[in-house]
Amino acid sequence: MDTARTAILVDYDMWRYFDRVKYWVKLREKNAALILLVSEPEVNDFEWDDTRNPPDTPEWAAVIRNSKHLKDIAFKTAALCVVQDSSSLIPTIALDQDLAVQQMFEDGGVLLALGEQDLMYV
């Protein structure tokens, strides 16, 4: 029987461009599974062997890509549903800059949805 484990959902663009987010995620790597959400993989995608990745790139439990070209909120809603319904992970924190996406995550059962500016307080 799989035991449930907490998870943190992280928007790829937010992780890629904000050092505070990288640091915050790295500090929590051992306490939760990390799930990377890539909204526009044809424009900006995560690759494990990309030399532009920081040297301390965390071990992502999953990388979910928007291969259906859904709008950002639809993609992230679907990703949240997949994680909740098809894994033993329990999303408890979500990192995203879009306030509408943050609200969707909280409405979907995520305890905290935060933007980059919120991380200094957590």
C-alpha positions as CSV (number, residue, x, y, z in Angstrom):
1,M,0.0,0.0,0.0
2,D,1.4,3.4,-1.0
3,T,1.5,6.0,1.7
4,A,0.4,9.5,0.9
5,R,3.1,12.2,0.6
6,T,2.7,15.9,0.4
7,A,3.6,17.6,-2.8
8,I,4.4,21.1,-4.0
9,L,3.3,22.2,-7.5
10,V,5.7,24.6,-9.1
11,D,5.1,26.7,-12.2
12,Y,8.2,26.2,-14.5
13,D,8.5,29.9,-15.5
14,M,8.4,31.0,-11.9
15,W,11.1,28.5,-10.9
16,R,13.2,29.3,-13.9
17,Y,13.3,33.1,-13.6
18,F,13.1,33.8,-9.8
19,D,16.1,33.0,-7.6
20,R,14.0,33.3,-4.5
21,V,11.7,30.5,-5.9
22,K,14.7,28.2,-6.7
23,Y,16.0,28.7,-3.1
24,W,12.6,28.2,-1.5
25,V,11.9,25.0,-3.5
26,K,15.4,23.7,-2.8
27,L,14.9,24.1,1.0
28,R,11.7,22.0,0.8
29,E,13.0,19.3,-1.5
30,K,13.5,16.7,1.3
31,N,10.1,17.4,2.9
32,A,7.8,17.1,-0.1
33,A,7.5,15.7,-3.6
34,L,8.1,18.4,-6.2
35,I,6.0,18.6,-9.3
36,L,7.0,20.9,-12.1
37,L,4.2,22.3,-14.4
38,V,5.4,23.4,-17.8
39,S,2.7,25.5,-19.5
40,E,4.4,26.2,-22.8
41,P,6.8,23.3,-23.6
42,E,7.2,24.3,-27.2
43,V,8.5,27.8,-26.1
44,N,10.2,27.1,-22.8
45,D,10.6,23.5,-21.6
46,F,12.5,21.8,-18.8
47,E,15.2,19.3,-19.8
48,W,17.2,17.3,-17.3
49,D,20.5,17.8,-19.1
50,D,20.0,21.5,-20.0
51,T,23.2,23.4,-19.1
52,R,21.1,26.4,-18.2
53,N,19.6,24.6,-15.2
54,P,21.1,25.7,-11.9
55,P,23.7,23.2,-10.5
56,D,21.4,22.5,-7.6
57,T,18.3,21.6,-9.6
58,P,15.9,19.7,-7.4
59,E,14.8,16.1,-8.0
60,W,11.4,16.6,-9.5
61,A,8.9,13.8,-8.7
62,A,7.1,14.6,-12.0
63,V,7.3,17.1,-14.8
64,I,3.8,17.7,-16.4
65,R,3.8,19.4,-19.8
66,N,0.9,21.1,-21.5
67,S,1.0,19.0,-24.7
68,K,-2.6,19.8,-25.6
69,H,-2.0,23.6,-25.8
70,L,-4.7,24.3,-23.2
71,K,-5.0,27.7,-21.7
72,D,-2.8,28.1,-18.6
73,I,-5.6,27.8,-16.0
74,A,-7.2,24.8,-17.8
75,F,-3.8,23.0,-18.0
76,K,-3.1,23.6,-14.3
77,T,-6.6,22.5,-13.3
78,A,-6.1,19.3,-15.3
79,A,-2.6,18.8,-13.8
80,L,-4.0,19.2,-10.2
81,C,-6.8,16.7,-11.0
82,V,-4.3,14.1,-12.4
83,V,-2.1,14.4,-9.3
84,Q,-5.0,14.2,-6.9
85,D,-6.7,11.3,-8.7
86,S,-3.9,9.2,-10.1
87,S,-1.1,9.3,-7.5
88,S,-0.5,9.0,-3.8
89,L,0.7,12.6,-3.7
90,I,-1.3,15.3,-1.9
91,P,-0.7,18.8,-3.3
92,T,-0.5,21.1,-0.3
93,I,1.4,24.1,-1.8
94,A,1.3,25.6,-5.3
95,L,3.6,28.3,-6.7
96,D,2.2,30.4,-9.5
97,Q,2.2,34.1,-10.3
98,D,-1.3,34.2,-11.8
99,L,-3.9,35.1,-9.1
100,A,-6.7,33.3,-11.0
101,V,-4.6,30.1,-11.0
102,Q,-3.8,30.6,-7.3
103,Q,-7.5,30.8,-6.6
104,M,-8.2,27.7,-8.6
105,F,-5.6,25.7,-6.7
106,E,-7.1,26.8,-3.4
107,D,-10.6,26.0,-4.6
108,G,-9.2,22.6,-5.7
109,G,-8.0,21.7,-2.2
110,V,-4.4,23.0,-2.1
111,L,-3.8,24.6,1.3
112,L,-1.5,27.4,0.1
113,A,-1.1,29.0,-3.4
114,L,1.6,31.6,-3.5
115,G,3.3,33.9,-5.9
116,E,7.0,34.8,-5.8
117,Q,6.5,37.9,-3.7
118,D,4.7,35.8,-1.1
119,L,7.6,33.5,-0.4
120,M,9.5,36.0,1.8
121,Y,6.7,35.5,4.4
122,V,6.6,31.7,4.3
